Amino acid sequence: MGFLEVATHLKVILENLEFCKKDLLRFQPDVIILIDYPGFNLRMARFAFHHGIRVFYYISPQLWAWRPSRVKLIKRFVDRMFVILPFEKNFYAKYNFPVDFVGHPLLDVINDKMPVLSKADFLSANGLTDRPIIALLPGSRKMEISKILRIMLSVVESFKEYQFVVAAAPSIPAHFYQEILRSTSAKLVTNQTYDLLKHATAALVTSGTATLETALMGVPQVVCYKGNALSYAIARKIVHIDYISLVNLIAGKPLVRELIQQDLTTVNLIEEMKIILDNFDYRNDIKQNYIELIKSLGGEGASARSATLMIQYLSKN
């Protein structure tokens, strides 16, 4: 979200923290299961530990990206860590903290058995033509949508043989998008992201979980990100990763092009989209790399594996 954006919500975060502490003492569970979000959850882990409550952590904070020193807190206050990215097991091993790699839960959602509309039904339901589709996934927060979607839409006129379709976030009202889309030919769909990706030829995707979802759907993509200038400058100083997208982070190499901050321009987007759309070998390489990426994610059943392991660890004590 950016550092300044979090700071503006600090009062609410602190109030929620106090509420959770009181609720935890009132409920007195055998174990507390924390999910991601280190700024909040590491405080809860410390609190639970000091009150004799066991702590399991599902989906590791991104300590490998910044502030790896927080591993010391996890080693002290967390009983078991369950990670969903393959390289995280080796990361924690460097600190002599054994963790369980359970696979990525998105594989339980996006697979060959998932229900999707046929292309004919999808086009008909959304008033689309039979032209090839370029999907736009501009994020889930108003800040990023407002800034990034406008840049994505700036390429529409350069690809008139394609139709551009925006995947709306469920939490954002349609009129917010309509204001941005008003002067373009792009269409909007809601609660149909996977149907959209299933039938898309390519996608422009804001950095986040959506980049991995797009890869799992086999759609060549360009990863986009542009945020608050000050937040980005701070991040550059303290975040130590080679890539910003989950796809490239997991692969450990640039499977897809990332256009970040000043590089996210109309000219650069058009250039990369033309390569994706016109160069068969380039498109095929991306898709083949996606297949290898999926193999590394542990297969379906992450949630079931996590639950089984948690019960086993609880039963031992």
N, C-alpha and C positions, 0 to 999 in steps of 0.2 A: 504493500500500500504506500510505502514511503514513510520517512521518519516524521515529517511535519504532519502528515495526515493522521498518524497514530497519536501524536502528541495532542491533537485537538479532541481526541476521544478518551484522553487519559482519565478524566473524572468518572466516566461511565465504567471503564475497565476496573478502576479501583473499587468502585461500588459493587461490581459483580464479584470481585475477588473476596470482599468481605462477606457477601451473601453466601458464596460457595463454602467458605470456611465454617460459617455457622450451620449451614445445611449439612455439611459433612459430620460435624460433631453431633448433630441431632439424629442423623441416620445411623451412624456408627457401622459402616460397612466392613466386611472382611478385607476387601481390596478396593482400591480406586484405580480405574483405568483411564489414563490420560491420552489424549489424541492430539499430536502435533502442537502448534502454538506455544513455543517455549516461554515467551515473556510472561504468560499467565500460568502455564502448567508447571514450570519449574518452581514457582512460588507455592503452588498447591502441593507439589511433591514434598517440598521441605516441611510444609505444615502437616501433611499426613504422616510423614516419617516421625516427627516429634510427638505425634499423638498415637503412635503405635499402630498405624494403618498401613498395610502393605501397598506398594505402588507398582503397577504395571504401566508400561508406556507403549502405545501402539501408534506407529508412524512417527519415526524419529524427527525431532527438530533438525533443521539443516545446519548442523554444527560444522559440517565439512565446508560450508560456504563462508561462515563468519563466526567468530567467537568460539573456536574449538575448545577454549579453556573451560567452557561449560560442561565438558565431559566429566570434569571433577565433581560437579554437582550431581550429575546423573549417576556416577559410580557410588556416590554417598547415599543418595535419597531414593534411587529407583531399584527395585528388586529384579525386574526383567524388562528388557527392551525388545520389541518386535518390529523389525524394519521391513520396508517394502521396496527398496531400491537395492540392486545387487551389490553395488560398490560400498554400501554402508557397513556391511559385515567386516570388510577389511579395514575400513576407517576406524571402527571401534576396537578392532584387534590391535591396532597400533597403541592403544591406551590400555591394553589388557582388560578389556571389558567384553565378555562374550555376549553376543546378541543372537536372536533367531531371525533369519531371513525367511519370510513367509510368502513372498510373492506380492504382486501388485493387485489390489482389489478391483481395479478397472477391468481386469481380464474376466471377472465374474459378470461384468455388465456388457462389455463389448466382445462378442464372440459370434461364432457361426449360428448360434441358436437365438440370437437376439431378434425380437420382432421389429421389422421395418416395413414401411409401405413400398409397394412396387413403384417403379419410376413413373408409370402412367398415372397411378393413383396420387402420388406425391405432386406431380405437375398439375393435375386436375384440381386437387384440393386447395392449391395455393395460387391458382391463376397464372401459372408459368407456361412458357412456350417450350418447344422441344429443342431449343438451342442448348449447347453445353453449359453447365453451371460452374460458376466460381463462387465458393462459399466465403463469406466474411464472418469471422468470429472475433468481435472487437472487445471481448472481456465481459466482466460482470459488475463493474463499478462505474458509476456515472462519470467520475473523473477521467478514467481511462477511455471509456466509450466516446465521450465528447471529443477528446483530443485525437485518438487513434482512428476512429471510424471515418472522420473527415479526410484523413490522409489516405486511408484505404479507398474511399470513394473517388478520390481524385484520378484514379486510373481507369474508371469505367469507360470513358469516351475513347480510350485507346484500344479497347477490346470489344468492339460493337458486335462481333459475331458470337459473343458469350453473354449470358445473363448473370447478373450479380445478385446474390441472395444473402441477406443478413440474418444470422441466428440471434434472436433476442434472448437475453437472460430473463428467466422467469420472475426475478425480483424487480425488474425495471419496467415501468408502464410503457405501453406501445407508443403513446404520444411523444415520449422522450425521443424515441428513434425517428418518428415521423418528421419531427422538426429538422433533424439532420438530413433525412433522406429526401426532403421535399423537392429539391431541385435536381434530383437524379432519377434514373430509370430503375434503380435497385429496388428489390422487393424485400419484405420482412416476413419471417416465419417465427412462431413462438412455440416452445416446447417440442421442437422437431429437429433438434441439432443433429441427432444421429441419422435421421432420415435424409437430412440435407447432405451430410457428409457421405452417406452411402451412394448418392447419385452425383456428387461433385467431381469435376475434373481436376480442380486444384483449389487451394484455400489460402487466404491471408488470415493469420491467426495471432492474436495478442498473446504474449508469453504467459504461461501458466499451465494448469492441468490440461487445457484445451489442446495444447501442442501434442501431448501424448495421446489424447483421444483421437486427434486427427491422424496420427501415425498408426494407431491401432485399426483405424478404418481404411488405411492404405492410401490416403490422399496426399499427393505431393503438396508441400506448403512452404510459405515464407513466414518466418516468425517476426512479429513486429512488437516494438516497445518504445514508448516515449512517455516519460513522466515528468514530475516536478524537477526543474533544473537543479535546485539546491539539494533535494533528496538524492538525486542521481549522483551529484558530486560527492556527497557524503558516502553513498554506497560504494563508489569507485575506490574510496580510501580504505574501507573496512571489509568489503566482500571480496574474497579471493577464489574466484572460479573462472574457468576458461570460457564457459558458455552460459547463456541465460536460459535457454529452453531445456525442458526436461528431456526431450528427445536427444539432444546433443550431450547433455550431462550424463545420461545413462550409457550412451554409446561410447563416450570418451573421445568423440571426434565429431567434426561438423557434418552430420548427415543432411541437415537442411540449412538454408541461408538465414542468418539472423540480421535484421536491420534494427539497430538500436540507437535511440536518441537522435543525434544529428544525422545519422545514416538513414533514418526512416524518412525518405523523400519520395515524391512522385516519380522522379527519374529512376531512382534505384529500384522501386517496386516494379515499374514497367519493364526494366531491363531483366530482372530476375523472372518475372512472370513469362516473358517471351521465351526465355530459355526453357522453363518448365513445360510450357505449352507446345513449343516447336521442336524441341530436341528429344527424340524418343529415347535415346540411350541415357540421357540425363534423368529423365522421368523413371526409367526402368531401374537405374542404379538406386534412386531414392527408395523405390518400392522393395527392392531386394534387401537393402539395408534395414528397412522396417521389419522384414521377416526375421532377420538376425536379432534385432532389438527385442521383438516379441518373445523369442526363444529365451532370452536372458532374464525375462521377468518372472519366471517360476511357474507359469501355467495357472489354470483356473483353481479356485479353492482357497484363496488367501485368507478370507474371513473364517472359513471352517478350520483351517490349519491353526490360525491364531487362537480361536476358541478352544480347540483341543489342547494346545500347549498350555494355555492359561489354566485350564482345569487340572492338567497333570501337575503343574507347578504348585497349585493351591492344595492338591491332594497329598503332596509330599510333606506338608507341614501342618 
